[in-house]
Amino acid sequence: MSPNNIFDDEFLNKNKSSSKKRRGKSNGLKNKKTAVVHTKLDADVDMALAYLKKHGVNFENFIFETHGGNNGANNISIKDSVSIDVLHGALDHHGLHNKTALHMAVEKIGEHEEWLKPILSRLLRIDSYGESLFGDIGTIAKAMVHTDMSNQEMLKRGVTLGTLILEFHERNLERDHNLTKNIISNYFMDKKLSMPEAFKRYLQLLDNPRFQRFTDLCEILSAKAEIDGKKTAKRLGEELVSLLYQEFGETYRKGEKEALKKAVRIRIDEKRKDFIAVVITDNPKTHTALLKMGAVAVIQRDSNGNHQLFFNSKMIRKPTTDCIVYWIRKLELFLSGKNNFGWEDLISPETLISCPEWHYFLGEEKRNRERGIFILNGSLTAPDVPPSKINLEAITTIVWLCLNKK
C-alpha cells in the first residue's frame, strides 16, 4: 500500500489544530524528545499520539518497546522521554479504571472539550471492553498489525487516521455515507472480488442516514474529503478497504478452513452440544471462526509455542476464567520452582511480575454482564513473552476441568 499523498507529514503538520488558540497545559510534554510506545501499535496509542501532535507535542524519536522492556527504553532518561501505553509510564493506563492512554493525554494537556467525549467513550470500549466493531479505528489498527508493516509505518498511518478522526469531531463535520458506500462498492466491482459479509452489513448500516459509528471508516473518509478533496479521500478509502479486505476476507476465510480442518473439538460432557476447540495456528481469525461455530473456549498455540485462550462471552463468566487462570498460573509457577501464592494473587488481572508468561485480560463488564476475557501467553502486541512451560495437553485439561466444575 503506497503512502504517497495519503499518509504524509504535510497533512499532519497542517492539521495540528483547527483552533488558533490553545491554552492547554502540556505539563512538560512539549519538552520530551522521545516517545516510548509498544510494538504493534493499537488504536489507543494512535489516538493518543494524534491528540498530542495536534496540541504541539512533536516527538523527534520513537522507541518501539516490548511489554517486558527488552528494547532498551529503561536506559533512556525520564527527563527526555514519555512512555505511552507501556512500562507504567506517564501515559500508561494499565491498572487504572476507565482510562485509556488518550484519556491520560487529554488530562495532561488540560483541555476537556465536549467534542472529545464520543471518541474517549469509543476508545474505552475498544481498549478496555475488548469491543470490536467493523470499520472503526480499533479494527483498522488490528488489520495493520496483522500485515508485515513496520512499526514505524503503522505509527505514521495510525496517527494520520487518528488526526482525521479528531478533525471530524472538532469541526463537527457531516458523515458522507454515499462517499463511503461508493468507495467500498467500486473497490469490489473493480477488483472483481466477492464482498465479505462484514462489508455487506456495514453497507446496509450506511443506508440509514441516521447511522453513526464513532471513529469509523466513514468519519475518516468524510474528514479526508473535506480537508483534501474527494479524489484523495477515494485513494485513502481504497487503501483502507484493501487492508480490511485482507483482514475480514482472505484471513478470515483461511481461518474458517483451519477451524473446520485443523481444530480438535472436545465435548464438555455428553449432555451439552458446545465444545472446547484446540488448534495450532498463526491465523488471528481462526479462534473467531471457532467461537462463531459454537466453541465456548478456544485454546490456540502458535508456531512460536505461545498459547492464547479465548472465550464465548455469552456463556463463560469470570468465576470460570478465574478458575482457569488460577490453575494455569499455579502450575506455571510450580514448574518455575515458585509456590507461595494464593488464590487472590493468582486471579489478579493483567500480568503478574512473578508469572510474566500469562496475561489475564478482563474487559469492563457490560450491562448484560458480558465482558471480553482472554488469557494470553504472549500476543501480537507482546511478542517478547516467553512460551509457557505448560504443554498444550495440560492447558486443555485445566480448561476442561474448570468448565466441568459444579
Secondary structure, 3 states (H helix, E strand, C coil): CCCCCCCCHHHHHHCCCCCCCCCCCCCCHHHCCEEEEECCCCHHHHHHHHHHHHCCCCCCEEEEECCCCCCCHHHCCHHHEEEECCCCCCECCCCCCCCCHHHHHHHHHCCCCHHHHHHHHHHHHHHCCCCCCCCEHHHHHHHHHCCCCCHHHHHHHHHHHHHHHHHHHHCCCCCCHHHHHHHHHHHHHHHCCCCCHHHHHHHHHHCCCCCCCCCEHHHHHHHHHHHHCHHHHHHHHHHHHHHHHHHHHHHHHHHHHHHHHCCEEEECCCCCCCEEEEEECCCCCHHHHHHHCCEEEEEEECCCCCEEEEECCCCCCHHHHHHHHHHHHHHHHHHCCCCCCCHHHHCCCEEECCEEEEEEEECCCCCCCCCCEEEECCECCECCCCCCCCCHHHHHHHHHHHHCCC
